[in-house]
Amino acid sequence: MALKKKSSGGGGANWMDTYGDMVTLLLCFFVLLYSMSTISTENWKAIVESFNPDAIPTQTDPEGFGGPVADPGDQTGNLEQAEVDADIEQLFQSIQAYVESQVSQSIISVEKNGGKVYIRFNNTVFFNGNSAVLKQDSYPVLNEVGQMLNSVSRSIDEVRVQGHTARARKNGNLIDNDRTLASERATNVVIYLQEHGVLDGGRLISEGIGEWKPLVPNDTAANMALNRRVEMIVSGRDIEAEMEAAGVTDEFTEEHFTTQ
């Protein structure tokens, strides 16, 4: 006959074991929180990967989950509009002096209008025909312009790089080829600028315009060469608009929390 094991009446001991486990877990949790207050990139990656091996936290975003990241170029203090305008004028004058110093001034040209600086690059210096690969001849030009942009980075809102082609067919270029080539050329210029530390990536924009905004009719080889170009449009900041936008955001936030 089987014997039944008598209960030892250890309910109190079991309760103490459970309580001890809970205290240990809480201690581990608070140690983890404390360690996160001074976390390094390597430590954060280790923590994230321990919960989700497929997670890939980025170096520029320690939060790793799409949280807001400070704009490296947004450390301007109380910048006045007059200072912005002066910086944009300085940029224009610097590029104009660079243009005048070139042996062949057809490589680059510059204009200024309404708080924007328009820089136009000769496409033959940047790309071979039907190619989106930057030529080495373009590097010195982009390096010079990039240094000028960085010198007034506090006052720049954005830089749009546009790729333009020339209409080589009477009924228009093949749409996919035209758009792809123009977009890739603009993108490769932006990539070069970003890789060489010109501004921050959030203010560099690439656009493929294609054949649709010619400077002159595509009726001669010389005119078509003018239409094949890369343009850079530098926009200065609008301090008043930024302040108004910040005020709208603050007002919405205050109203949101007071009405919930």
Secondary structure, 3 states (H helix, E strand, C coil): CCCCCCCCCCHHHHHHHHHHHHHHHHHHHHHHHHHHCCCCHHHHHHHHHHHCCCCCCCCCCCCCCCCCCCCCCCCCCCCCHHHHHHHHHHHHHHHHHHHHHCCCHHHEEEEEECCEEEEEEEHHHHCCCCCCCCCCCHHHHHHHHHHHHHHCHHHEEEEEEEEECCCCCCCCCCHHHHHHHHHHHHHHHHHHHHHCCCCCHHHEEEEEEECCCCCCCCCCHHHHHHHCEEEEEEEECCHHHHHHHHHHHHHHHHHHHHHC
